[in-house]
Amino acid sequence: MFSPHDHVIFTDVDGAEGVLVDLNSKQYFQLNETASLVWRGLAKGTPVDRIAKELTDVYDVTLEHAQSSVDAVIRDFIAHRLVKTAPQP
């Protein structure tokens, strides 16, 4: 499980895309529709496999492709220190 850091703010741009602001580094990150969907899911505490399933519901992609996309987005979030490992319930 991953969750957003408290120092990162998400702003919805048009209902699909979004912008993240890292208040510590003052960096902005523009998110496409997929990355925004992943971010919203992580912010709600949705498990990664459920986020991938949601991608298959929204877009015409296989579950394997959706999981690969979610994993890539999360790796990018981790690389930029935007998310942290959330404690398991």
Secondary structure as GFF3:
##gff-version 3
##sequence-region A 1 89
A	DSSP	beta_strand	2	4	.	.	.	ID=ss1
A	DSSP	beta_strand	8	12	.	.	.	ID=ss2
A	DSSP	beta_strand	18	22	.	.	.	ID=ss3
A	DSSP	beta_strand	27	31	.	.	.	ID=ss4
A	DSSP	alpha_helix	33	44	.	.	.	ID=ss5
A	DSSP	alpha_helix	48	58	.	.	.	ID=ss6
A	DSSP	alpha_helix	63	79	.	.	.	ID=ss7
A	DSSP	beta_strand	83	85	.	.	.	ID=ss8
###
